[in-house]
Structure formats: C-alpha cells, structure tokens
Amino acid sequence: MKRLTLSLLAATLSTAAFAAPTFDDKFRQLDELLPAANQYRTASGAPGHAYWQQRADYKIRATLNEADRSITGTETITYHNNSPDTLNYIWLQLDQNIYAKNSDARMMQTAPSREAWTKPANPEAGFKFEGMRSLLVGESFDGGFKLSNIKAGNGAPLQYTVNRTMMRIDLPTPLKPGQNFTFSLDWNYKINEQKVLGGRAGYEHFPEDKNDLFEVAQWFPRMAAYYDVTGWQHKQFLGSGEFTLEFGDYDVAVTVPSDHIVASTGELQNPGEVLTAAQRQRLESAKTAKKPVIIVTQAEAEAAEKSVAKTTKTWHFKAKNVRDFAWASSRKFIWDAQGYKKDGTNVLAMSFYPKEGNPLWEKYSTAAIIHTIEQYNKYSFDYPYPIAISVNGPVGGMEYPMISFNGPRPTKDKKTGEITYSKRTKYGLIAVIIHEVGHNYFPMIVNSDERQWTWMDEGLNSFVEFLAANAWEKDFPIGRGEARDIVNYMRSQNQVPIMTNSESLLQFGNNAYAKPATALNILRETILGRDLFDKAFREYAQRWKFKRPTPADFFRTMEDASGTDLDWFWRGWFYTTDPVDVSLDGISEFTINTKDPEVEKAWLKARKDEEPVSITDQRNEALPKRVDAQPELKDFYNEHDDFTVTNADRNKFAEFQKDLEPWQKDLLAQGKHLYLVDFSNVGGLVSPLILEITLKSGKKYIERVPAEVWRYSPKKITKLIVTDEPMVSLTQDPYWETADIDTSNNSWPRKATPSRLEMFKATRAAPDLMKDYNTPLKGKEEPKEKKADQPAPQNGAAAKQEAETKK
C-alpha cells in the first residue's frame, strides 16, 4: 500500500488510460462497411419513403402419387413488378434440382484427408453404413424437377434457360414498373427418402405398418427475390443458404389418397369434403378449448394404417400474404388442436404426428406452439396468421409459413417394447418447436435474405427462442444464448465472422445460431439493459414485418431506437472472430497522505509492523544486549522510535493547515482508499468491465464500466477505483456475462483453477499417452460438429436440420 499526495491524486484522476503504441480504433464508425442510406432504406434503419418490394401470387394444383413417391403439379404465377425498374427476364428457384446427379451440391462435396481415413489409430477410419447408403442411393436417385408447358398467360410458349437450381424466363415484352406478368408451367419430381438423402423435406417409411409419411417443401418452382440491394437474388442453392422469396397469396389444391390427413400452410377451404362430421365438430370445439382437442385419435390413425385407399381426395387451402407454402400428408397422422386468442392474434395451434410420436407429442407439441406465439408476440408483434402447425416426421427441424417440421420422438426398447423418452428428447422437442414456430416471425414475416445472411433468421430467432425457453420453466436446458455457453467456440481457431455468406460458414450451428444469439443476449443484459434493448428490438420487428431488411437495417434500427452508438459492438461481434479476454494484470493501493503526523506516523508504523522479521533478527533474539546490562546507557532515543510524534511535527502540520480551505481539509480527512488497476484486452474484442468489489467488512458491490473505457487505448488501460474501506478482492465479469474465454486472469488475488486428474492403469501404450501431457496446452477447442452439421452429399440441407435440433 502506498500513500498518495494530493498532487498525484489530481494527476491520476485526470489520466485513466494510457495510449497504446499502435492505435487501433475499435470505436470507429461502420461507414466503410455499411451501404449508404437512400430513399429505400434510411439512415435510421427504417424503410424509406420509396421502399418497394415485388409480389408473386400462386395457383397450384398438385397430386401426391403414393405408389411411386412422386408429385405432379401445375401452377400459375402472377408476378407483380413493383420496382422502379423495367425487367427483361425473371428468375425462378428450382430447389429440387439439388437432388440431380450432377448438382453443384453433390459435385462440390469433399472428404477428409486420405491420412484421416487410412491412419490405423483413427477410430473413425473407414466409411459408416449410413454414409455409404446415402452415397449409393444418391448415385441412382433420379431427382430434380421435370419441367414442361412453360407458357405465358395467352398460351404462347416462353423461352427459358435452366441454370442448375435456377431458371431464367425471357419475357416476350419488357415488364415495366407497375405491370404484372402471368405465366404457367407443369412439373413433376420424385420425393427423396429423407433419412437416406437428407434435406428439408422428403418421405419417411415405417416398415412395421408399411406406411409412409410425406413432408413436402421446396416442391414447386418459386419466384426468386428481386430487391433494391442485390437485384436478383439468384445465388445457387447449395444446401446451407436457404430461401429468399416474395410475399403473395396462394390458392393450392393437393390430391392425396382418401385415407390421408393433410397438414398445410393456409386455411382449409373444403372441410366438408375431406373431414368427417365428427372431425369437423372436434375442430370447431378446439377453437375455444382450454386444452388440446384430439381431432383424429390414435385409434383412428392406427385403424387407417391397416389398409391403403384406392381412391383420392383433394384438400383445398388458401393463404394470404405468405412467402412460401408447405404441407405434409399421411394416413398415420394423429391430429390435435387448440385455439389461442389475445390482442391481435387469433390462431388455431395444431399438431400432426404418427403414433410413434406419443406419448410425447400429445402432451407437449401444441402447448409449445401456443407458448411460442405468446412469448414471441411480447418481443416482436402479434402473430398475424390464422394457423400454426407442428408436424412430426423425418425432418429434424424446418420452418415454413404457418407450418413446421419437427423430428424428436420417443424410442421403443427393442427387448421390452416399452416406449420411453429421455430428458434430452423431451426438451429437444419443446425447444425445436419453439425455434421452428418462432421462424414464422423471423424470416417468414420479417423477410430477410436467407440465401445471403443465415444469422438474420437463425441467429435472431435463436435469441428469441432463448427468451421463450426461459419462460417455459426454470433452468430450461436451451444451450444457446448464455454467454458462458459460447466460450469454447470463441476459443476455437476454425472460425469465420458472423457476416459471412451462408454457404461459406464454418461451424454452422455455432456461427449462424449460437454466436449471434449470444451476442444479442449480451447486448440486452450487459450493454443496453432490457428496457432499451426490448424497445429497439420490437421496433426492428415492427418496422420490417412483411418487408425485407438487411444487416444494416438491423444495426441502424437498434442504435436508432436505443439511442446508443453500437458500431464497436457490431464490428467486434459480427465482423471479426476476436474473443473477449480481459486480463486484470496488476493493482496498486493508495491512501491519501493527510500530513497529520498523528495519522501518518501511525500509518508508517503499521506498515513497518507488517514487514516480516528478518532471519538475522529472529536468531539474534536471545543475543545478550549491552544496554540491557548497563541501563544507564539508554536515553531519549531508546524510549522513542522514529514513529514518535514531536512538537516540531505538530507545528509543521498546523502551519500547513493555515492555507487550506474547508473543502480541502475535508478531503484530507475522508480516509478514502484508492486503487489503480491495470487491465489488458488480450482477446481483442472490447467489452464493458463488470467489477465485483469486496471490502474488508465483507460488503460486496458491482461497478459497471461501459466498453467506451477502451476508446483511447484498446489494448491496455488503468482504472481508478475509490472505496471507503480497504478492498480485499476484485473480480472482473463475476457472473460470466461477457463470454470471457479465460477467467483465470480475471481476479485479484488470483484464484486457483480447479480441475480433476483422471487415473488409469499402466498399459503398454501408456508411455505414448504421456506425449500429450508433455505438450503445452493451447486452449480448449470446441469439438468438431457432427458430420451431419455440414451439407449432406446429396443435398446439403442436413446442416439446417441438425443445427436446429442440436441442443
């Protein structure tokens, strides 16, 4: 501890940070990274006065051919050119072409290095049965759209060019601003077996009862998006980058076997033709029910499984102002429903699942749908659609307007036949339903460009999912959102910035889902606070519902509505791979020199008494001393030490006080304790300081220092802490709320890091194992994601499915 003179105190208070040798301004604005504001998108992040977006209305008639597992359809599209541009051609997405034998998604796949496959000690060497099956089936599967009769509204053939997963139609005459163009086309394709070829849709076969369950999506040619920022969004579909689509009205009729039940986007138009009187009555009562009502019972579904209808029924649906359309069909479906009505929301929540989903699905699915809508409404806007559906089938997790496909289900013990589910399965189901139903808000309504920016739908949605899961029950095992849960990923080396194109992301689930969700939670809890954040986030959702925002619109809206400059935050979290690692490097304690000899000499004596007794003095303790034998040799100086206050000392202090003003005397008498603390930014990502201060009396309190403390010196700063009594410990980020990757350097005094040492018996291989213990540790890296998290060999969409179900 040191005594601080009044002049040094003044200097310390005026200099809290010291310039770094090489200045790196972490707080410079994002001007060079964000597009300039214009009449379409304002500098505040809101749509501009001239904002526009295209529209596409669809009329589709399709037939599910169960025997050969194919779909045949015809569609009429009316495309509305609301842009200020004249268009000579239009682009459509042909997503099913990802299953073609020569598709980019198939041809671009790489394998692990030869050494990884052939090294004898590698337990993963060789080829898994599932992988080999997928490869061989993919070789023979005749996938992709078969197109025909592409013609204009007047029946004239249209010139077109298919470029892998995209199709350009050359317009017979330029389409001017404000004009519409109507055209039609026929198509068919074979449905993939989802568990073999992966994907966001497909069929599942049940060998025990010899039935199929079909989840149908990306099933018709869809208009590509054309908008002010990119023009045509016609990046090829490679599997990870999802879909950028236009809003429109859909009129869809699907013909299926007459014993099938169909779940679909939109409202059923002909219940009298496809449902029994009992089913219609149950459906009506479900609208006002307090608990889910069973529309098709398990007994009815099991009875339907025992035969195959030779006749068909056509289910007719309409949906207004949606950007896509999906459906599911099976005779195996159990169906339950419950209404939810509050404020501007009036929705019928429905679940469709085979008997293999029970008892889990009947208990939790529809309840999870309603919970999702209730919670997401709080943070964005009232759910505007009349239907919300969760379907159990082969797809682990995928979203479409009003309908989602969700995979978790119980398992059957092979020996006892007992059906059980684990804790992981239960919470995995609830979480994936929250996530997929939540996608109705992001991006089905807040219609971001998924082909370019995965985080704008997955990251934002994962964040609100985290909030909703916390409202389900205490300690819900969500796994994404808490700062501490992203630390291993932030330590890892195999990263790219969040602001990376969807198809180029590494560690897809961590990068596109977990990291942006965690960043937003840190922004909400630590930087802005809940009130400011929630207001700004809701403003973003309200501004951009049924419109297409870009990252710049999100960043600007959050700043505009919160009144906070967050460019440093977006730059660090979204444009770099820097982690947070703040190190508490050193600390010096000062108290103020009062100049009062009674106080100061007592302080000096206390410091002297704190010194350890020298080894020489310890051993000389018994040594005879002459002055003890001859007391007459002692005088004044033997009775008084250097810490004795003299009259000269008192007179000097009285002279000093004559020139002091009352406030100066008060300052000297306060007895404050001052600490100069050195912090360094080891990780590179600037962060607020959250300081837990513990005083000698046991009192603890938190000081929160804004991230701007690093503005003059982003690598190293010195902070002054003033306390009323001695400080005995200091901890930076005590609640682990900043995702600091190394908490061992966060405390004074330093704390030991607890761990466990695993013992093992000696074997012949034991000496080789010691190589790892003799190698310096470089920081724990997150285990590599499952192979399924990367695009599957045939279609690449397994990344999406795995990432959304992996909790």
MILO-172499 format. One record per residue (C-alpha): residue in three letters; y, z, x. Coordinates in steps of 0.5 Angstrom, whole numbers, padded with zeros to 4 digits, always signed. Each point is the difference from the previous one (the first is absolute). Example, Ala and Ser with C-alpha at 12.3 -4.5 7.8 and 13.67 -1.06 7.14 Angstrom:
# residues 2
ALA-0009+0016+0025SER+0007-0002+0002
# end
This chain:
# residues 807
MET+0000+0000+0000LYS+0007-0002+0002ARG+0007+0003-0001LEU+0005-0006-0003THR+0007+0001+0002LEU+0005-0002-0006SER+0002-0007+0004LEU-0007-0002+0001LEU-0002+0001-0007ALA+0006-0005-0002ALA-0003-0005+0004THR-0007+0001-0003LEU+0003-0001-0007SER+0003-0006+0002THR-0006-0003+0003ALA-0006+0000-0004ALA-0003-0006+0003PHE+0000-0004+0007ALA+0000-0007+0001ALA-0007-0004+0002PRO+0000-0004+0006THR-0001-0006-0004PHE+0003+0000-0007ASP-0005-0002-0006ASP+0004+0000-0007LYS-0005+0002-0005PHE+0005+0000-0005ARG+0003-0007+0001GLN+0000-0003-0007LEU-0005-0005-0002ASP+0005-0006-0001GLU-0004-0004+0005LEU-0007+0001-0004LEU+0002-0001-0007PRO+0003-0006-0003ALA+0007-0001-0002ALA+0002+0002-0007ASN+0001-0005-0005GLN+0001-0002-0008TYR-0007+0001-0001ARG-0001+0007+0004THR+0006+0004+0001ALA+0001+0005+0006SER-0001+0006-0005GLY-0008-0002+0000ALA+0001-0003-0008PRO-0001-0007-0003GLY+0006-0004+0001HIS+0004-0003-0006ALA-0003-0007+0002TYR-0007+0003+0000TRP-0005-0004-0002GLN-0008-0001-0001GLN-0005-0005-0002ARG-0005+0001-0006ALA-0006-0003-0002ASP-0004+0000-0007TYR-0007-0001+0000LYS-0005-0002-0006ILE-0007+0001+0003ARG-0007-0002-0004ALA-0006+0002+0004THR-0007+0001+0000LEU-0005+0005+0004ASN-0007-0003+0001GLU-0004+0006+0001ALA-0006-0004+0002ASP+0003-0004+0006ARG+0005+0006+0001SER+0006-0005+0000ILE+0006-0001-0004THR+0003-0006-0003GLY+0007-0001-0003THR+0006-0004-0001GLU+0007+0002+0000THR+0007-0002-0002ILE+0006+0003+0004THR+0007-0001-0002TYR+0005+0001+0007HIS+0007+0002-0001ASN+0005-0002+0005ASN+0005+0006+0000SER+0002-0001+0007PRO+0007-0004+0002ASP-0005-0005+0004THR-0003-0007-0002LEU-0007+0000+0001ASN-0004-0006+0002TYR-0007+0004+0000ILE-0003+0006-0002TRP-0006+0004+0004LEU-0006+0004-0003GLN-0004+0005+0002LEU-0008-0002+0001ASP-0002+0007+0002GLN-0008-0001-0002ASN+0000-0005+0006ILE+0000+0006+0005TYR-0008-0001-0002ALA+0000-0007+0002LYS-0005-0001+0006ASN+0006-0003+0005SER+0005+0005-0003ASP+0005+0003+0005ALA-0002+0007-0002ARG-0007-0002+0002MET+0001-0004+0006MET+0005+0005+0004GLN-0005+0006+0000THR-0001+0002+0007ALA-0006+0005+0002PRO+0001+0006+0005SER-0001-0002+0007ARG-0007-0002+0003GLU-0001+0006+0004ALA+0001+0005-0006TRP-0005-0004-0004THR-0005+0000+0006LYS+0001+0006+0004PRO-0006+0004+0000ALA+0003+0007-0001ASN+0004-0002-0006PRO-0003+0002-0007GLU+0004-0005-0003ALA-0003-0006+0003GLY-0004-0005-0004PHE+0002-0002-0007LYS+0000+0004-0006PHE-0004-0002-0006GLU+0006-0001-0005GLY+0004-0004+0005MET-0006-0005+0001ARG-0001+0000-0007SER+0008-0002-0001LEU+0000-0005+0005LEU-0006-0004-0002VAL+0002+0000-0007GLY+0007-0002+0002GLU-0003-0006+0003SER-0004-0002-0006PHE+0005+0002-0006ASP+0004-0006-0003GLY+0006+0004-0001GLY+0007-0002-0002PHE+0004-0004-0005LYS-0003-0007-0003LEU+0007-0003-0003SER+0000-0006-0005ASN+0005-0003-0005ILE+0007+0002+0003LYS+0005-0003-0004ALA+0007+0001-0003GLY+0001+0002-0007ASN+0001-0007-0002GLY-0007-0001+0002ALA+0002-0004+0007PRO-0004+0002+0006LEU+0003+0004+0005GLN+0000-0002+0008TYR-0002+0007+0003THR-0003+0002+0007VAL-0004+0006+0002ASN+0001+0003+0006ARG-0006+0006+0000THR+0003+0005-0004MET+0006-0003-0002MET+0001-0006-0005ARG+0007-0004+0000ILE+0001-0004-0006ASP+0005-0006+0001LEU+0005+0000-0006PRO+0001-0007-0004THR+0007+0001+0000PRO+0004+0006+0004LEU+0000+0006-0004LYS+0008+0002-0001PRO+0003+0007-0001GLY-0002+0003-0007GLN-0005-0005-0001ASN-0008+0001-0002PHE-0006-0004+0002THR-0006+0001-0004PHE-0007-0003+0003SER-0007+0002-0001LEU-0007+0000+0004ASP-0007+0001+0000TRP-0004+0004+0005ASN-0007+0004+0001TYR-0003+0004+0005LYS-0006+0004+0002ILE+0001+0008+0000ASN-0001+0004+0006GLU-0005+0006+0000GLN+0005+0005+0002LYS-0005+0005+0004VAL-0002-0006+0004LEU+0006-0004+0002GLY+0005+0005-0002GLY+0007-0002-0003ARG+0005+0003-0005ALA-0005-0003-0006GLY-0007-0002-0001TYR-0006+0002-0003GLU-0005+0006+0001HIS-0007-0001-0002PHE-0004+0006-0003PRO-0008-0001+0002GLU-0002+0006-0005ASP+0002-0004-0006LYS+0001-0007+0003ASN+0007+0000-0003ASP+0007-0002+0004LEU+0007+0003-0001PHE+0006-0005+0002GLU+0006+0002+0002VAL+0005-0007+0000ALA+0006+0000+0004GLN+0004-0006+0004TRP-0004-0004-0005PHE+0005-0006-0002PRO+0005-0004+0004ARG+0006+0004+0000MET+0007-0002+0002ALA+0003+0002+0007ALA+0006+0004+0000TYR+0007-0003+0002TYR+0006+0004+0001ASP+0006+0001+0004VAL-0002+0003+0006THR-0006-0004+0002GLY+0000-0006-0004TRP-0007-0002-0002GLN-0005+0006+0002HIS-0006-0004+0002LYS-0003+0003+0006GLN-0007-0001-0001PHE-0005+0005-0003LEU-0004+0003+0006GLY-0002+0007-0004SER+0004+0005+0002GLY+0007-0003-0002GLU+0000+0001-0008PHE+0004-0004-0005THR+0007-0002-0001LEU+0001-0002-0007GLU+0004-0002-0006PHE+0001+0004-0007GLY-0002-0003-0006ASP-0003+0000-0007TYR-0008-0001+0000ASP-0004-0003-0006VAL-0007+0001+0002ALA-0007-0001-0003VAL-0006+0001+0003THR-0007-0001-0003VAL-0006+0004+0002PRO-0007+0002-0002SER+0001+0003-0007ASP-0003+0007+0002HIS+0005+0000+0006ILE+0006+0005+0000VAL+0006-0002+0003ALA+0006+0004+0003SER+0006-0004+0002THR+0008-0001+0001GLY+0003+0000-0006GLU-0001+0002-0008LEU-0006-0003-0003GLN+0002-0004-0006ASN-0006-0001-0004PRO-0004+0007+0000GLY-0003-0002-0007GLU-0004-0006+0003VAL-0002+0004+0006LEU-0001+0007-0002THR-0004+0004-0005ALA+0003+0003-0005ALA-0002+0007+0003GLN+0003-0002+0006ARG+0007-0002-0003GLN+0000+0006-0003ARG-0001+0004+0006LEU+0005-0004+0004GLU+0005+0002-0006SER-0001+0007+0001ALA+0000+0000+0007LYS+0008-0002+0000THR+0002+0007-0002ALA-0006+0004+0002LYS+0001+0006+0005LYS-0007-0001+0004PRO-0003-0007+0001VAL-0004-0003-0005ILE-0006-0004+0001ILE+0001-0007-0003VAL-0007-0003+0003THR-0005+0006+0001GLN-0005+0001+0006ALA-0006-0001-0005GLU+0003-0006-0003ALA+0001-0003+0007GLU-0007+0002+0002ALA-0002-0004-0006ALA+0004-0006+0002GLU-0003+0000+0007LYS-0007-0002-0003SER+0001-0007-0002VAL+0004-0006+0001ALA+0004-0003-0005LYS-0001-0008-0001THR+0007+0000-0004THR+0007+0001+0002LYS+0007+0003-0002THR+0007-0002+0002TRP+0004+0006+0002HIS+0008-0002-0001PHE+0005+0004+0004LYS+0008-0001+0001ALA+0004+0004+0005LYS+0008-0001+0000ASN+0004+0000+0007VAL-0006+0002+0005ARG-0001-0004+0007ASP-0008+0000-0001PHE-0006+0000-0004ALA-0007+0003+0001TRP-0006+0002-0004ALA-0007+0003+0000SER-0006-0001-0004SER-0007+0003-0001ARG-0005+0002-0005LYS-0001+0006+0004PHE+0007+0003-0002ILE+0002+0007-0003TRP+0007+0000-0002ASP+0004+0006-0002ALA+0008+0000-0001GLN+0006+0005-0002GLY+0007-0001-0001TYR+0006+0002+0003LYS+0007+0000-0002LYS+0006+0003+0003ASP+0007-0002+0000GLY+0000-0008+0001THR-0008+0000+0002ASN-0005-0001-0006VAL-0006-0002+0003LEU-0008+0000-0001ALA-0003+0002+0006MET-0008-0003+0000SER-0006+0001+0005PHE-0006-0005+0000TYR-0006+0002+0004PRO-0007-0001+0000LYS-0005+0006-0001GLU+0000+0000+0008GLY+0007+0003+0000ASN-0002+0006-0004PRO+0001+0006-0001LEU+0006-0001+0005TRP+0004-0006-0003GLU-0001+0003-0008LYS+0003+0007+0003TYR+0006-0003+0005SER+0002-0007-0001THR+0004+0000-0006ALA+0003+0006+0002ALA+0002-0002+0006ILE+0003-0006-0003ILE+0005+0004-0004HIS+0001+0005+0006THR+0003-0006+0004ILE+0004-0003-0005GLU+0003+0007-0002GLN+0002+0001+0008TYR+0002-0007+0002ASN+0005+0000-0006LYS+0003+0006+0003TYR+0002-0004+0006SER+0001-0007-0002PHE+0001-0002-0007ASP-0004+0000-0007TYR-0007-0004+0000PRO+0002-0006-0004TYR-0007-0003-0002PRO-0004+0002-0006ILE-0006+0000+0004ALA-0003+0004+0007ILE-0007-0001+0001SER-0005+0002+0006VAL-0007-0003+0001ASN-0006+0002+0004GLY-0003-0006+0003PRO-0002-0002+0007VAL+0007-0001+0003GLY+0002+0007+0003GLY+0008+0000-0002MET+0004-0006-0002GLU+0006-0001-0005TYR+0003-0005-0005PRO+0005+0001-0006MET-0003+0005-0005ILE-0007+0000+0004SER-0003+0003+0006PHE-0007-0001+0003ASN-0003+0007+0003GLY-0006+0001+0003PRO-0002+0007+0001ARG-0006+0002-0004PRO-0006+0006+0000THR-0006-0001+0004LYS-0007+0000-0002ASP-0005+0004+0004LYS-0006-0004+0002LYS-0005+0005-0001THR+0002+0004-0006GLY+0004-0005-0003GLU+0006+0005-0001ILE+0007-0003-0001THR+0005+0004+0004TYR+0007-0001+0004SER+0003+0003+0006LYS+0007+0003+0000ARG+0002-0006+0004THR-0003-0004-0005LYS+0004+0004-0006TYR+0007+0000+0004GLY-0001-0007+0003LEU-0001-0003-0008ILE+0006+0004-0002ALA+0004-0002+0006VAL-0002-0007+0000ILE+0002-0001-0008ILE+0007+0004+0001HIS+0001-0005+0006GLU-0002-0007-0004VAL+0003+0002-0006GLY+0006+0002+0004HIS+0000-0007+0002ASN+0003-0002-0007TYR+0007+0003+0003PHE-0001-0003+0007PRO-0001-0006+0000MET-0001-0002-0007ILE+0006+0002-0002VAL+0005+0001+0006ASN-0003-0007+0002SER+0000+0000+0008ASP-0002-0006+0004GLU-0007+0003+0002ARG-0002-0006+0004GLN+0005+0002+0005TRP+0001+0007-0001THR-0006+0004-0001TRP+0004+0007+0001MET+0004-0002-0006ASP-0005+0001-0005GLU-0006+0004+0003GLY+0005+0005+0004LEU+0005+0001-0006ASN-0006+0001-0004SER-0004+0005+0004PHE+0006+0004+0001VAL+0001+0001-0008GLU-0008+0001+0000PHE+0001+0006+0005LEU+0005+0003-0005ALA-0004-0002-0006ALA-0006+0003+0003ASN+0003+0007+0002ALA+0002+0000-0008TRP-0008+0000-0001GLU-0002+0006+0003LYS+0002+0005+0006ASP-0003-0003+0007PHE-0002-0007-0003PRO-0003-0003+0006ILE+0004-0006+0000GLY+0000-0001+0007ARG+0006-0005+0001GLY+0007+0003-0001GLU+0001+0006+0004ALA+0003+0000+0007ARG-0006+0003+0003ASP-0005-0005-0002ILE+0003-0006+0003VAL+0001+0004+0007ASN-0007-0003+0003TYR+0002-0007-0002MET+0007+0001+0003ARG-0003+0002+0007SER-0005-0006+0000GLN+0002-0007+0004ASN-0002-0005-0005GLN+0006-0001-0004VAL+0005-0005-0002PRO+0006+0002-0004ILE+0000+0001-0008MET+0005-0006+0000THR-0006-0005+0002ASN-0003-0005-0004SER-0005+0002-0005GLU-0005-0005+0004SER+0001+0003+0007LEU+0000+0007-0002LEU-0005+0005+0005GLN-0003+0006-0003PHE+0002-0003-0007GLY-0001+0006-0004ASN+0004+0005+0005ASN+0005-0005+0001ALA+0001-0003-0007TYR-0001+0006-0004ALA+0000+0007+0003LYS+0006-0001+0005PRO+0005-0003-0005ALA-0003+0006-0005THR+0001+0005+0005ALA+0007-0003+0003LEU+0003+0001-0008ASN-0003+0007-0001ILE+0003+0002+0007LEU+0007-0003-0003ARG-0001+0003-0006GLU-0002+0007+0002THR+0004+0001+0007ILE+0005-0005+0001LEU+0004-0001-0007GLY-0003+0005-0005ARG-0004-0001-0006ASP+0006-0001-0005LEU+0004-0005+0005PHE-0007-0004+0001ASP-0002+0000-0007LYS+0006-0002-0003ALA+0000-0006+0005PHE-0007-0002+0000ARG+0001+0000-0008GLU+0006-0004+0001TYR-0004-0005+0004ALA-0005-0001-0005GLN+0005-0001-0006ARG+0004-0005+0004TRP-0006-0004+0002LYS-0005+0000-0006PHE-0002-0007-0002LYS+0003-0002+0006ARG-0002-0002+0007PRO+0003+0005+0005THR+0000-0001+0008PRO-0001+0006+0005ALA+0008-0001+0001ASP+0001+0001-0007PHE-0004+0007+0000PHE+0003+0002+0006ARG+0007-0001-0002THR-0001+0003-0007MET-0003+0006+0003GLU+0006+0001+0004ASP+0005-0002-0005ALA-0003+0005-0006SER-0001+0006+0005GLY+0007-0001+0004THR-0004+0000+0006ASP+0000-0004+0007LEU-0007-0001+0001ASP+0000-0006+0004TRP-0003+0004+0006PHE-0006+0002-0005TRP-0002-0007-0002ARG+0001-0002+0007GLY-0005+0005+0003TRP-0005+0001-0005PHE+0000-0008-0002TYR+0002-0004+0005THR-0003+0004+0006THR-0007+0003+0002ASP+0003+0006+0003PRO-0002+0007-0002VAL+0003+0007-0001ASP-0001+0004+0006VAL+0006+0005+0001SER-0001+0005+0006LEU+0003+0007+0001ASP+0001-0001+0007GLY+0004+0007+0002ILE+0004+0005-0002SER+0006+0005+0003GLU+0002+0006-0004PHE+0007+0002+0001THR+0004+0006-0003ILE+0008+0001+0000ASN+0003+0004+0006THR+0004+0005-0003LYS+0004+0002+0006ASP-0001+0007-0003PRO-0003+0004+0006GLU-0004+0005-0004VAL-0003-0006-0003GLU-0001-0005+0006LYS-0003+0005+0005ALA-0005+0003-0005TRP-0002-0007-0001LEU-0001-0001+0007LYS-0004+0006+0001ALA-0004-0002-0006ARG-0001-0007+0004LYS-0002+0004+0006ASP-0005+0004-0003GLU-0003-0006-0003GLU-0002-0002+0007PRO-0007+0001+0003VAL+0000+0006+0005SER-0001-0003+0007ILE-0007+0001+0003THR+0003+0003+0006ASP+0004+0005-0004GLN-0007+0001-0004ARG-0003+0002+0006ASN+0006+0004+0003GLU+0000+0004-0006ALA-0004+0006+0004LEU+0004-0001+0006PRO+0004+0006+0002LYS+0008-0001+0000ARG+0004+0004+0005VAL+0006+0001-0006ASP-0006+0004-0004ALA-0001+0004+0006GLN+0008+0001+0002PRO+0003+0000-0007GLU+0007+0001+0004LEU+0000-0007+0002LYS+0001-0002-0007ASP+0007-0002-0003PHE+0003-0003-0006TYR-0003-0007+0001ASN-0007+0004+0000GLU+0001+0002-0007HIS+0003-0006-0003ASP-0002-0007+0001ASP+0003-0007-0001PHE+0000+0000-0007THR+0004+0006-0001VAL+0007-0001-0004THR+0006+0002+0004ASN+0007+0002-0002ALA+0002-0007+0004ASP-0005-0004-0004ARG+0003+0003-0007ASN+0008-0001+0003LYS-0002-0007+0001PHE-0003-0001-0007ALA+0006+0003-0003GLU+0004-0005+0004PHE-0004-0006-0002GLN+0001+0002-0008LYS+0007+0000+0000ASP+0001-0007+0000LEU-0006-0001-0005GLU+0002-0002-0008PRO-0004+0004-0005TRP-0005-0006-0001GLN-0002-0001+0007LYS-0001+0008+0000ASP-0005-0001-0006LEU-0003-0006+0003LEU-0002+0004+0007ALA-0003+0006-0005GLN-0004-0004-0004GLY-0006+0000+0005LYS-0003-0007-0002HIS-0006-0003+0003LEU+0001-0007+0003TYR-0006-0005+0002LEU+0001-0006+0003VAL-0007-0004-0002ASP-0002-0007+0003PHE-0003-0005-0004SER-0003-0007+0002ASN-0002-0005-0004VAL-0007-0002+0003GLY-0002-0005-0005GLY+0006-0004-0001LEU+0001+0001-0008VAL+0006+0004-0001SER-0002+0006-0005PRO+0004+0006-0003LEU-0001+0006+0003ILE-0003+0006-0004LEU+0000+0006+0004GLU-0003+0006-0002ILE+0003+0006+0003THR-0003+0007+0000LEU+0004+0006+0002LYS-0001+0007+0004SER+0000+0003-0007GLY-0006-0004-0003LYS+0005-0004-0004LYS-0001-0008+0000TYR+0004-0006-0003ILE+0001-0007+0001GLU+0005-0004+0002ARG+0000-0008-0002VAL+0004-0004+0005PRO+0001-0008-0002ALA-0003-0005+0004GLU+0007-0002+0002VAL+0000+0005+0005TRP-0003-0005+0005ARG+0005-0005-0002TYR+0003+0000+0007SER-0006+0002+0004PRO-0006-0003-0003LYS-0005+0003+0006LYS+0003+0007+0001ILE+0004+0005-0003THR+0002+0007+0001LYS+0001+0004-0007LEU+0004+0007+0000ILE-0003+0005-0005VAL+0004+0006-0001THR-0003+0006-0003ASP+0002+0007-0002GLU-0006+0004+0004PRO-0005-0003+0005MET-0004-0005-0001VAL-0008+0001+0002SER-0003-0007-0002LEU+0003-0007-0002THR-0005-0006-0003GLN+0002-0007-0002ASP-0003-0003-0006PRO-0003+0006-0002TYR-0003-0003-0007TRP-0002-0006+0004GLU+0004-0004-0005THR+0002-0006+0005ALA-0006-0003+0003ASP+0001+0003+0007ILE-0006-0002+0004ASP+0000+0005+0005THR+0001+0007-0003SER-0002+0004+0007ASN+0007-0001+0002ASN+0004+0002-0006SER+0000+0007+0001TRP+0003+0006+0005PRO-0003+0004+0002ARG-0006-0006+0001LYS-0006+0001-0004ALA-0007-0001+0002THR-0003-0006-0004PRO-0007+0003-0003SER-0006-0004+0000ARG-0008+0000+0000LEU-0004-0001+0006GLU-0007-0003-0002MET-0006+0002+0004PHE-0006-0004+0001LYS-0007+0000+0003ALA+0000-0004+0007THR-0004-0006+0000ARG-0001-0006+0005ALA+0006-0003-0003ALA+0005+0006+0001PRO+0003-0002+0007ASP+0002-0006-0003LEU+0003+0003-0006MET+0005+0004+0005LYS+0003-0006+0001ASP+0004+0000-0006TYR+0002+0008+0002ASN+0003-0002+0006THR+0004-0006-0003PRO+0008+0002-0001LEU+0001+0000-0008LYS+0005-0005-0002GLY+0001+0003-0007LYS-0005-0001-0006GLU+0000-0006-0003GLU-0002-0001-0008PRO-0007-0003+0000LYS+0000-0007-0002GLU+0000-0002-0007LYS-0007-0003-0003LYS-0001-0007+0001ALA+0001-0001-0008ASP+0007+0002+0001GLN+0001-0007+0004PRO-0001-0006-0004ALA-0007-0002-0002PRO-0003-0006+0003GLN+0000-0004-0007ASN+0007+0002-0003GLY+0003+0005+0004ALA+0002+0005-0006ALA-0004+0005+0001ALA+0005+0003+0004LYS+0004+0001-0006GLN-0006+0003-0004GLU-0002+0005+0006ALA+0007+0002+0001GLU+0002+0002-0007THR-0007+0004-0001LYS+0000+0003+0007LYS+0003+0007-0001
# end
